[in-house]
């Protein structure tokens, strides 16, 4: 009845966060986002483009504080999306 579980999956929050095994800065990425890096990277790029459009609209109305906020948000989202997509490209294809 009480047979030990021989599965290779880790248990608990620490084990969940450690699977799949990642190195370096990739440990900062949520495991769900790491497993679907291309999707999350695309969503970041779309969000960055939308924030960039909002920043340009704010610039056209001379609201420079909000324009700086949206353009900074856009730059961060675009760089994060690019990072996710490069990670997705580096991952080995599953066979």
N, C-alpha and C positions, 0 to 999 in steps of 0.2 A: 503494500500500500504506500509506504513512504519511500519511494524509489528516488534517488538523487537525479536531478535533471542534468543531463549531459549536453545541453545545447550550448552553442558557442556565443549566443547573444548575452550581452551584459544586462544586469538588472539594476533598477533604481535610476534616479535622475543622472547620476554621474556616468553610469554605463550607457544610458540613452544618449547623453551629450557626446560621449566618446565614439559612438558608432555612427557612421563609418569612420575609421581612423583617418585623422587629418594631421597635417604638420604646420608649424609656424603660424602665420597670420590667418590661415584657413580655419583655425580653431575658434575664431571670433564669430564665424558664420553659424547661424542656427542650422541644426542638422537637416531639417526639412528643406530649407533653402539650399543647402549644400547638395542634397539629393536631386533637386530640380533647379540647378543653377541657371540653365538657359532660360527657363520660364521667369524666374525671379529677376534675372538680368534684363530681360525684355521689359518686364513691368517697371523696373527702375528707369530704364531709358525712356519709356512712354511718360512716366511721371516727371522726369527731368525736362522733357520737351514741353509738357503742359505748364510746368513752373516757369520755363523760359518764356513761353508765350505770355503768361501773366506778368512777368517782369518787363517785357517789352511794352505791354499795354500800360503798365504803371509808368514807364518812362515817357510814353506819349502824353500822359496826363500830368507830367511833372511831379509825380509823387515818388521822390527819390529814395526815401527810406524803405517803402514797400518794394520798390524796384530792386534795391540792393538785397533785401531779404529773399525775394523770389529768385533772383539771379544766382545768389549764393546757394540756395536750395537746389536750383537746377544744376549747378556745377557739381555739387555733391552727389546728386542722384545719377547724373550721367557718368561720373567717374566710378561710382559703385556698380552701376550696370555694366560698364566696360569690364570691371574687375570680375564680376560674376561670369560674364560670357567668356573671358579668357580662362577662368577656372573650368568652365564646362568644356572648353576646347581641349584643355590639358588632360582631363579625365580620360582614362582608357575606356574604349567601348566595351560594353558587356557582351560576352559571347554565350 
